[in-house]
Amino acid sequence: MNTLTPRQQFILSELINKKSCNAEVLHNELAISVRTILREIASINKILKDYKLTILYYENMNLIISGEKQNIKKLENLISSIPILWLYNKEQRKIVIVCELLLEEGYLKESYFSYKFNVVMGSISQDLDSIEKMLLTKNLYLMRKRTYGIKINGSEWNKRNAFIEMFFNFKPFEYLFSFIYGDKVDNIVQSFFKDIFQVKTIDIVKEIFHKLDFGDIKVNDVQYFNLFILTLLAIKKTEDGSNISLPDKIKQDMENSKIYKKLKLLQEELSESNITLPEDELAYLCLYLNDYKYNNVCNKSIIESDINYECISKELINAVSKKIEIDITKDKKLLEDLSQHLKQTFHMLNLGLDIINTLVNEIKEHYSKLFDIINNECRLIFSRYNIKIPEEEIGYITMHIEVAIQGKQAFVKKLDVLIVCISGISTAKILNNKVKNLFSDIGNTDITSIHDLYDKLSKNEYDLILSTVPISLGMDNVIVVSPFMTKENVDEVKDFIFRIKMKKQNLTVNYSDNLSFNELNEEYELINEIFKNLKLKKFKVNTFNELIDCIADDIYESNISRSKEEIKRLILKREEKGNVVVPKSGMALLHTRSDEMIKPFVGVYYVDKYFPMSSEGFSTENVNAFLVLLARNNESDYVLQFLGKISISLIEREGFVETLKTGNIRKIRSSLICIANKEDDVNG
């Protein structure tokens, strides 16, 4: 039995203990493909020959051990129990390593993880290389010291965000959620929980959550499970003395919300088990559930802002309508829902909270083209507010817009398809059935041979022709596919259906994505004006307010704005909402729009001292350089796209921040011209 791997031992143990087992169940438990499971069983059967036993398949991929009872009993005695965590796949192993390091204040040795997961040190070292790169994207740092070991450095806020993201990535959400209420809990999920948190604490919190009632406050399953994890995390951090600290104004705002009053009941229940959560921890839990709709008394500076969510939603809907050539701009329900959703999104991102979307990978797969279009437009629009929209949020926006698109397409006729197959009627029928099952947008289908193809085409019109062999018809609606429809075939057909449905719409946008010659000239001149009026100045000031005074004066005296007081007011109002600092750069982005602007403006300003300014997760960063982007309320899309590309470049363009901080005006202007000429960010 020593020749069996831990995974093979697990499969064999399951079969012996449960008498039978299903390959699909094993696939879900072990997070490996059914094909891999079948290969493992073939390897096990080679060893079982010595015991005159064999694993057999019967209907629906069920598995049993066949042989005499005494031989099965003998085998059972030989199989030793193996730790479930030895069965984790590589990604699950990395998640557990990260979670443990995020919870541990001191150092842990690589050898500890090698022993724990029963893998060689080289595998753990490779895991840590990958983990190190991932953590940098979350403003966390992996420390690796030969004599001490490994640990993660960074703010408590960023550590918790990373922990939650890791936890949700361990297994599909339905398996994780079943840990709270499921009758049959996945063995690997159960092992994961018990490896991270104390069993006694888990049982206490589980029991409390079974009784927890949110009343009229809507809490979905994802929020509920997230609260469960955050509660366990808060208890663990409190025990270790690693509590989070929130600004007083945030705590006051949370304490005045309905959610907070519900969570006080949670706190009371925990206290009966001698578990005490500090007020900061309770407010932190509240942040993840709090919705501006449920506030009784709010700190308006946190929830409200000068951002017009309806205008942003309109801009996004218009931009997407142009790209997909379907007019969804008149959909009032979409505008209302998207505005409401974006208000909550901005609220969460301004506070530095993680957005969780358990379906984001499925959304990216099933709506890949639409997802990419929306992602590109969101980058341009939201970068003006120095907010980077995560993929999870793009997924939610995609679903809002997809619902509107489906509403438009509800009355569109399904596609007529001709299937050309040379392998006989049986193969053609298999392909026909696959096509109908895979694509709901396909209606009538005909089957033909090459011999009868032209006769079919002369009598009927087809939206799409699927052929198992290359055919030359001089038509752009022919796709060559395998009779068994490979993944590449499916993706190609999906892409074609998307494009052809766009063309078939009668409700197309009534304006062109292209500007007329005169309009284009005006847009170019506006961009040239921005280059011409580019400012690069250094001020000697004592306060941030004095700096904004100087900037507003400079713009007013250059005849770029009509009112220095209004520009100053708007910049300060926007700065109050946070998210103006470009992380780890020493630079802040100041942006606003006003009808007091005569023309759009870009400027770079420095000060001779550092100002501590709010950054993500209530942290502060020292800033001495400021990029100012100003536009008019009715600014053209072309100019707004250019300003958006500048904002994106602060995060994505290597060396751009350094150019702004150290370059002369000629070098900065050249860099801006390169950004203006780069069309990829606009066209996607």
C-alpha positions in Angstrom: 0.0 0.0 0.0 3.0 2.3 0.4 3.2 2.5 -3.4 -0.2 4.4 -3.5 -0.2 8.2 -3.5 -2.2 10.0 -0.8 -4.9 10.8 -3.4 -5.1 7.1 -4.5 -5.3 6.1 -0.8 -8.2 8.5 -0.3 -10.1 7.2 -3.3 -9.6 3.6 -2.1 -10.7 4.6 1.5 -13.8 6.2 0.2 -14.7 3.1 -1.7 -14.1 0.8 1.2 -15.9 2.9 3.8 -18.9 3.9 1.6 -19.2 0.5 -0.3 -19.6 2.6 -3.5 -18.6 6.0 -4.8 -19.4 8.2 -7.8 -16.6 9.6 -10.0 -18.4 12.9 -10.3 -18.5 13.2 -6.4 -14.8 12.5 -6.3 -14.2 15.0 -9.0 -15.9 17.7 -6.9 -14.2 16.6 -3.6 -10.7 16.4 -5.0 -11.0 19.3 -7.5 -9.5 17.2 -10.3 -11.1 16.1 -13.6 -13.0 12.9 -14.0 -10.4 11.8 -16.6 -7.7 12.1 -13.9 -9.8 10.1 -11.5 -10.2 7.3 -14.1 -6.4 7.3 -14.6 -5.9 7.1 -10.8 -8.3 4.1 -10.7 -6.4 2.3 -13.5 -3.2 2.7 -11.4 -5.0 1.4 -8.2 -6.3 -1.6 -10.1 -2.8 -2.7 -11.0 -1.9 -2.9 -7.3 -5.2 -4.5 -6.3 -4.4 -7.5 -8.6 -2.2 -8.8 -5.8 -5.3 -8.8 -3.5 -7.6 -10.4 -6.1 -9.7 -7.2 -6.1 -10.7 -4.7 -8.8 -12.6 -1.4 -9.0 -15.5 -1.7 -11.4 -17.7 0.9 -13.1 -21.4 0.6 -13.4 -24.2 3.0 -14.5 -23.7 6.8 -14.1 -20.0 6.5 -13.3 -20.6 4.8 -9.9 -17.6 2.8 -8.7 -17.4 -0.4 -6.5 -14.7 -2.7 -5.3 -15.3 -6.3 -6.5 -13.8 -9.3 -4.8 -14.2 -11.6 -1.8 -15.1 -10.0 1.5 -12.1 -11.3 3.4 -9.8 -9.7 0.8 -11.6 -6.4 1.1 -11.3 -6.6 4.9 -7.6 -7.4 4.6 -7.2 -4.3 2.3 -9.1 -2.1 4.8 -6.7 -3.0 7.6 -3.7 -2.1 5.4 -5.0 1.4 4.4 -3.9 4.0 6.9 -5.9 7.2 7.3 -4.3 10.1 5.5 -4.7 13.8 6.3 -7.2 15.4 4.0 -4.9 18.4 3.5 -2.5 16.1 1.6 -5.2 16.0 -1.0 -5.3 19.7 -1.7 -4.4 20.7 -5.2 -1.6 23.2 -5.8 -3.9 26.3 -5.9 -5.7 25.2 -2.7 -2.3 24.6 -1.0 -1.2 28.1 -1.9 -4.4 29.6 -0.5 -3.9 27.8 2.8 -0.3 29.0 3.0 -1.4 32.6 2.4 -4.3 32.4 4.9 -2.0 31.0 7.6 0.6 33.7 7.0 -2.0 36.4 7.0 -3.2 35.2 10.4 0.3 34.7 11.9 2.1 37.7 13.3 5.4 36.0 13.6 7.5 33.9 11.1 6.7 30.4 9.8 9.3 28.0 8.4 9.1 26.6 4.8 9.8 23.2 6.4 6.6 23.5 8.4 4.5 23.8 5.2 6.6 21.0 3.5 5.8 18.6 6.4 2.2 19.8 6.6 1.3 19.2 2.9 3.7 16.2 2.5 5.5 17.8 -0.4 9.2 18.6 -1.0 10.7 22.0 -0.1 11.1 22.8 -3.7 7.3 22.8 -4.2 6.8 25.1 -1.3 9.5 27.4 -2.6 7.8 27.6 -6.0 4.4 28.3 -4.2 6.0 31.2 -2.3 7.4 32.7 -5.5 3.9 32.8 -7.0 2.4 34.0 -3.7 5.0 36.8 -3.5 3.9 38.2 -6.9 0.2 37.9 -6.1 0.6 39.8 -2.7 2.3 42.8 -4.4 -0.9 43.4 -6.3 -2.6 43.8 -2.9 0.0 46.1 -1.4 1.4 43.3 0.8 4.9 42.0 0.9 6.3 38.5 1.5 9.3 38.6 3.8 11.7 35.5 3.4 14.6 35.4 5.8 16.8 32.3 5.9 17.2 32.3 9.7 13.7 33.4 10.7 11.4 32.0 8.1 8.5 33.7 6.1 5.8 36.2 7.0 3.6 38.8 5.3 4.0 42.5 5.9 1.4 45.2 5.2 -1.5 47.0 6.7 -4.1 45.0 8.7 -6.8 46.4 6.3 -5.0 44.9 3.2 -4.3 41.7 5.0 -8.0 41.1 5.7 -9.0 42.0 2.2 -6.5 39.4 0.9 -7.7 36.8 3.4 -11.4 37.1 2.3 -10.4 36.9 -1.4 -8.3 33.8 -0.8 -11.1 32.2 1.2 -13.7 32.6 -1.5 -11.2 31.2 -4.1 -10.6 27.9 -2.2 -13.6 26.1 -3.8 -16.8 27.0 -5.6 -19.2 29.1 -3.4 -21.8 26.4 -3.1 -19.3 24.1 -1.4 -18.1 26.8 1.0 -21.6 27.9 1.9 -22.7 24.4 2.6 -20.3 24.5 5.6 -22.8 26.6 7.5 -26.1 24.9 6.5 -25.4 21.9 4.4 -26.3 18.4 5.6 -23.3 16.9 3.7 -20.2 19.1 4.1 -17.4 18.6 1.6 -14.5 16.9 3.4 -11.9 19.2 1.9 -13.9 22.3 2.8 -14.4 21.0 6.4 -10.7 20.3 6.7 -9.9 23.8 5.3 -12.1 25.5 7.9 -10.7 23.5 10.8 -7.1 24.1 9.6 -7.6 27.9 9.7 -9.9 28.4 12.7 -10.4 26.7 16.0 -13.1 24.1 16.0 -14.7 25.4 19.2 -14.9 28.9 17.8 -16.4 27.6 14.5 -19.1 25.7 16.4 -20.0 28.7 18.6 -20.3 31.1 15.6 -22.2 28.5 13.6 -24.8 28.1 16.3 -25.2 31.9 16.6 -25.6 32.3 12.9 -28.4 29.7 12.8 -30.3 32.0 15.1 -29.3 35.4 13.5 -32.2 37.3 12.1 -31.7 40.4 10.0 -35.4 41.3 9.8 -36.3 43.7 7.0 -32.6 44.1 6.0 -31.8 42.2 2.9 -28.7 40.1 3.2 -27.9 37.7 0.4 -26.0 34.4 0.7 -22.6 35.8 -0.3 -22.9 38.7 2.3 -24.1 36.2 4.9 -21.2 33.8 4.3 -18.8 36.7 4.2 -20.0 37.9 7.6 -19.5 34.4 8.9 -15.9 34.4 7.8 -15.3 37.9 9.0 -16.7 37.1 12.4 -14.3 34.1 12.7 -11.5 36.3 11.5 -12.4 39.1 14.0 -12.4 36.7 16.9 -9.0 35.2 15.9 -7.5 38.7 15.4 -8.9 39.9 18.8 -7.4 36.9 20.5 -4.0 37.7 18.9 -4.2 41.4 19.7 -4.2 42.3 16.0 -7.4 44.3 15.9 -8.3 46.7 13.1 -8.6 50.4 13.9 -11.1 52.6 12.1 -11.5 56.4 12.0 -14.0 57.8 14.5 -16.2 59.3 11.8 -16.6 55.8 10.2 -17.4 54.2 13.5 -20.0 56.9 14.3 -21.6 56.4 10.9 -21.8 52.7 11.3 -23.2 53.0 14.9 -26.1 54.9 13.5 -27.1 52.3 11.0 -29.7 49.5 11.2 -27.1 46.9 10.4 -25.1 47.9 13.5 -28.0 47.4 15.8 -28.4 43.9 14.4 -24.8 43.1 14.8 -24.9 44.2 18.5 -27.1 41.1 18.9 -24.3 39.1 17.5 -21.9 40.7 19.9 -24.2 39.9 22.8 -24.5 36.2 21.8 -20.7 36.0 21.5 -20.2 37.5 25.0 -22.3 34.6 26.5 -19.4 32.3 25.3 -16.8 34.7 26.8 -15.9 36.1 23.4 -15.6 39.9 23.2 -15.4 41.9 20.0 -14.1 45.5 20.3 -16.3 48.3 18.8 -13.8 48.7 15.9 -14.3 45.1 14.9 -18.0 45.4 15.1 -17.9 48.5 12.9 -15.7 46.7 10.4 -18.2 43.8 10.2 -20.9 46.5 9.6 -19.0 48.0 6.7 -19.3 44.9 4.7 -23.1 44.7 5.1 -23.9 48.4 5.3 -25.9 49.9 2.5 -26.6 53.7 2.3 -30.3 52.7 1.9 -30.4 51.4 5.4 -28.8 54.3 7.2 -31.0 56.2 9.7 -28.5 59.0 10.4 -25.4 59.1 8.2 -22.2 61.0 8.1 -23.0 62.6 4.7 -19.3 63.1 3.8 -18.9 59.3 3.7 -22.1 58.2 1.9 -22.8 61.2 -0.4 -20.5 62.8 -2.8 -20.4 65.3 -5.7 -20.4 62.4 -8.1 -23.5 62.3 -10.4 -24.1 58.5 -10.6 -26.9 59.0 -13.2 -24.5 60.9 -15.5 -21.8 58.2 -15.1 -24.4 55.5 -15.8 -25.6 57.4 -18.9 -22.1 57.8 -20.2 -21.3 54.1 -19.7 -24.6 53.0 -21.3 -24.1 55.3 -24.3 -20.5 54.0 -24.8 -21.5 50.4 -24.6 -24.5 51.0 -27.0 -22.1 52.3 -29.6 -19.8 49.4 -29.3 -22.4 46.6 -29.5 -24.7 48.6 -31.9 -27.8 48.0 -29.8 -29.7 51.1 -28.4 -30.2 50.4 -24.7 -29.9 54.2 -24.0 -33.7 54.5 -23.5 -33.9 51.7 -20.9 -35.1 53.6 -17.8 -34.9 50.6 -15.6 -31.3 49.9 -16.6 -30.4 53.6 -15.9 -32.1 53.5 -12.5 -30.6 50.1 -11.4 -27.1 50.9 -12.6 -27.1 54.3 -10.9 -28.2 52.7 -7.7 -25.6 50.0 -8.0 -22.8 52.3 -8.8 -23.6 54.5 -5.8 -23.0 51.5 -3.5 -20.0 50.4 -5.5 -18.3 53.8 -5.2 -19.2 53.8 -1.5 -17.4 50.4 -1.0 -14.4 51.2 -3.2 -13.9 54.6 -1.5 -13.8 52.8 1.8 -11.3 50.3 0.4 -13.6 47.3 0.8 -13.3 44.2 -1.4 -16.1 43.5 -3.9 -17.1 39.8 -3.9 -18.6 38.2 -7.0 -18.6 34.4 -6.9 -19.8 34.2 -10.5 -17.2 36.5 -12.1 -15.4 33.6 -13.9 -18.6 32.3 -15.4 -19.6 35.8 -16.5 -16.3 36.3 -18.2 -16.6 33.0 -19.9 -20.2 33.3 -21.1 -20.2 37.0 -21.9 -16.6 37.4 -22.8 -17.1 40.1 -25.6 -19.5 42.2 -23.6 -17.3 41.9 -20.5 -14.3 43.1 -22.4 -16.2 46.1 -23.9 -17.6 47.1 -20.4 -14.2 46.6 -18.8 -12.5 48.9 -21.3 -15.2 51.6 -20.9 -15.2 51.4 -17.1 -11.4 51.9 -17.1 -11.8 55.1 -19.1 -14.7 56.5 -17.1 -13.9 55.5 -13.5 -10.1 56.3 -13.8 -11.1 60.0 -13.7 -12.2 59.4 -10.1 -8.9 57.6 -9.4 -11.0 54.4 -8.8 -9.9 51.1 -10.3 -12.9 49.0 -10.9 -12.1 45.3 -10.1 -13.2 42.5 -12.4 -15.8 41.4 -9.8 -17.6 44.7 -10.2 -17.3 44.6 -14.0 -19.1 41.3 -13.7 -22.0 42.9 -11.9 -22.2 45.7 -14.4 -22.1 43.2 -17.3 -25.1 41.4 -15.9 -27.1 44.6 -15.5 -26.4 45.5 -19.2 -26.9 41.9 -20.4 -30.4 42.0 -18.9 -31.2 45.1 -20.9 -29.7 43.6 -24.1 -31.8 40.5 -23.6 -34.9 42.7 -23.2 -34.1 44.2 -26.6 -33.5 40.8 -28.2 -36.6 39.2 -26.8 -38.4 39.6 -30.1 -35.5 38.9 -32.4 -36.0 35.8 -34.5 -33.7 32.9 -33.7 -31.0 32.0 -36.2 -31.5 29.5 -39.1 -28.6 27.1 -39.4 -27.5 24.7 -42.2 -25.3 21.8 -41.1 -23.0 20.3 -43.8 -21.6 16.9 -43.0 -19.9 14.3 -45.2 -19.7 11.5 -42.5 -23.2 10.2 -42.8 -26.6 10.9 -41.3 -25.7 9.6 -37.8 -22.7 12.0 -37.4 -24.8 14.8 -38.8 -27.6 14.2 -36.2 -25.1 14.1 -33.4 -23.7 17.5 -34.5 -27.2 18.8 -35.0 -28.3 17.8 -31.4 -25.1 19.3 -30.0 -25.7 22.6 -31.7 -29.3 22.8 -30.5 -28.2 22.0 -26.9 -25.3 24.4 -26.9 -26.8 27.5 -28.4 -30.3 28.8 -27.3 -30.2 31.4 -30.1 -30.3 28.8 -32.8 -33.8 27.9 -34.0 -34.4 25.9 -37.2 -31.6 23.6 -38.5 -31.2 21.7 -41.8 -28.8 19.0 -42.5 -27.3 18.5 -46.0 -24.4 16.8 -47.8 -21.9 18.5 -50.0 -23.7 17.0 -53.0 -27.0 18.7 -52.1 -25.5 21.9 -50.6 -26.1 24.3 -53.6 -29.7 23.1 -54.0 -30.4 23.9 -50.4 -28.8 27.3 -50.6 -30.8 28.2 -53.7 -34.1 27.5 -51.9 -33.4 28.8 -48.5 -31.5 31.6 -46.6 -29.4 30.6 -43.6 -27.9 32.9 -41.0 -25.1 30.4 -40.3 -23.5 27.4 -42.1 -21.6 24.9 -40.0 -19.5 22.5 -42.1 -17.4 19.6 -41.0 -15.1 20.2 -44.0 -13.8 23.4 -45.6 -16.1 24.6 -48.3 -15.6 27.6 -50.7 -18.9 29.6 -51.0 -17.5 33.1 -51.0 -19.7 33.8 -47.9 -18.7 35.1 -44.5 -21.2 33.0 -42.5 -19.4 29.6 -42.9 -17.7 28.1 -39.9 -15.7 24.8 -40.1 -16.4 22.7 -37.0 -15.6 19.2 -35.6 -18.6 16.8 -35.6 -18.1 16.8 -31.8 -17.8 20.6 -31.4 -14.5 21.4 -29.7 -14.2 24.3 -27.2 -12.6 26.4 -29.9 -15.6 25.6 -32.2 -18.1 26.6 -29.5 -16.2 29.9 -28.8 -16.2 30.7 -32.6 -19.9 30.1 -33.0 -20.7 32.1 -29.8 -18.7 35.0 -31.3 -20.5 34.7 -34.6 -23.9 34.6 -33.0 -23.1 37.7 -30.9 -22.0 39.6 -34.0 -24.9 38.5 -36.3 -27.5 39.4 -33.6 -26.0 42.9 -33.4 -26.4 43.3 -37.2 -30.0 41.9 -37.1 -31.1 44.5 -34.6 -33.7 47.0 -35.8 -33.0 49.1 -32.7 -29.5 50.2 -33.5 -28.0 53.4 -32.2 -28.9 56.3 -34.5 -25.5 58.0 -34.3 -22.1 57.0 -35.7 -19.1 56.1 -33.5 -17.1 58.3 -35.9 -17.0 62.0 -35.8 -17.4 64.2 -38.9 -14.3 65.8 -40.3 -15.1 69.2 -38.8 -16.0 67.7 -35.4 -12.8 65.7 -35.4 -10.7 68.8 -36.2 -12.4 70.5 -33.2 -11.5 67.6 -30.9 -7.9 67.5 -32.1 -7.6 71.3 -31.5 -9.0 70.9 -28.0 -6.3 68.2 -27.2 -3.7 70.5 -28.8 -4.9 73.3 -26.5 -4.4 71.0 -23.5 -0.8 70.4 -24.6 -0.3 74.1 -25.2 -1.7 75.1 -21.7 0.1 72.3 -19.8 1.3 73.7 -16.5 4.3 72.5 -14.5 4.9 74.5 -11.3 6.2 74.2 -7.8 4.7 76.1 -4.9 5.9 76.8 -1.4 2.9 76.3 0.9 2.2 75.1 4.4 -1.2 73.5 4.0 -3.2 71.5 1.4 -5.8 74.3 1.2 -3.1 76.8 0.4 -1.9 74.6 -2.4 -5.5 74.4 -3.9 -5.6 78.2 -3.6 -2.5 78.5 -5.7 -3.7 76.0 -8.3 -7.1 77.7 -8.6 -5.4 81.1 -8.9 -3.0 79.8 -11.6 -5.7 78.4 -13.7 -7.9 81.5 -13.4 -5.0 83.8 -14.2 -4.3 81.7 -17.3 -7.9 82.4 -18.5 -8.8 78.7 -18.3 -11.5 79.1 -15.7 -14.1 81.8 -14.9 -14.1 81.3 -11.2 -11.2 80.3 -9.0 -13.5 80.0 -5.9 -15.7 77.4 -7.6 -12.8 75.3 -8.9 -11.2 75.4 -5.4 -14.5 74.4 -3.8 -15.0 71.4 -6.2 -11.5 70.1 -5.8 -11.7 70.2 -2.0 -15.1 68.6 -2.1 -13.8 65.8 -4.2 -10.7 65.3 -2.1 -12.9 64.8 1.0 -14.2 61.6 -0.5 -10.8 60.0 -0.6 -9.2 57.9 -3.4 -7.2 60.8 -4.8 -3.8 59.2 -4.0 -2.1 56.9 -6.5 -1.0 54.1 -4.3 2.8 53.9 -3.4 3.6 56.9 -5.7 3.7 60.0 -3.6 1.3 61.6 -6.2 -2.3 62.5 -6.0 -4.9 62.9 -8.8 -7.1 66.0 -8.5 -10.1 65.9 -10.8 -13.4 67.7 -11.2 -15.8 69.0 -13.8 -17.5 72.4 -13.9 -19.2 74.8 -16.3 -16.8 77.4 -14.9 -14.0 75.8 -16.9 -13.5 77.6 -20.2 -11.6 74.7 -21.7 -10.2 71.3 -20.4 -7.0 71.4 -18.5 -4.0 69.3 -17.5 -1.4 70.4 -15.0 1.3 69.1 -12.7 2.1 70.8 -9.4 4.7 70.1 -6.8 5.2 71.3 -3.2 8.4 71.5 -1.2 7.0 69.4 1.6 5.0 66.2 2.0 1.3 66.3 2.9 -0.2 63.1 4.6 -3.3 62.2 2.6 -5.9 59.5 2.9 -5.2 56.4 0.8 -7.0 53.1 0.5 -8.2 51.3 3.6 -8.0 54.4 5.8 -4.2 54.4 5.5 -2.3 57.6 4.8 0.5 58.3 2.3 2.9 61.2 2.0 2.3 63.2 -1.2 4.2 66.1 -2.8 3.1 65.9 -6.4 -0.3 66.5 -7.9 -1.8 65.8 -11.3 -4.7 68.1 -12.0 -7.3 67.1 -14.6 -10.2 69.5 -15.2 -13.1 69.4 -17.7 -16.4 71.0 -18.4 -19.7 69.4 -17.5 -20.6 69.0 -21.2 -17.2 67.9 -22.3 -17.0 65.8 -25.5 -16.5 62.0 -25.3 -13.2 62.3 -27.2 -11.7 64.7 -24.6 -13.1 62.7 -21.7 -11.5 59.5 -23.2 -8.2 61.3 -23.4 -8.4 62.4 -19.7 -9.4 58.8 -18.8 -6.3 57.4 -20.6 -4.1 59.8 -18.6 -5.7 58.5 -15.4 -5.3 54.9 -16.4 -1.6 55.6 -17.2 -1.0 56.6 -13.6 -1.6 52.9 -12.7 -0.8 51.0 -15.8 1.9 52.9 -17.8 5.3 52.0 -16.5 7.4 55.1 -15.7 4.6 57.6 -16.3 4.4 58.7 -12.6 8.2 59.1 -12.5 8.0 61.2 -15.7 5.4 63.5 -14.1 7.4 63.8 -10.9 10.9 64.4 -12.4 10.5 65.3 -16.0 10.6 68.7 -17.6 7.6 70.1 -19.4 8.8 68.9 -22.8 9.2 65.4 -21.6 5.8 65.4 -19.9 4.2 66.8 -23.0 5.8 64.1 -25.1 4.5 61.4 -22.8 1.0 62.9 -22.9 1.1 62.9 -26.7 2.1 59.2 -26.7 -0.9 58.5 -24.5 -3.2 60.5 -26.8 -2.0 58.6 -29.8 -2.5 55.2 -28.2 -5.9 54.2 -29.5 -5.9 50.7 -27.8 -7.3 52.0 -24.6 -10.3 53.6 -26.4 -11.1 50.9 -29.0 -10.3 47.9 -26.8 
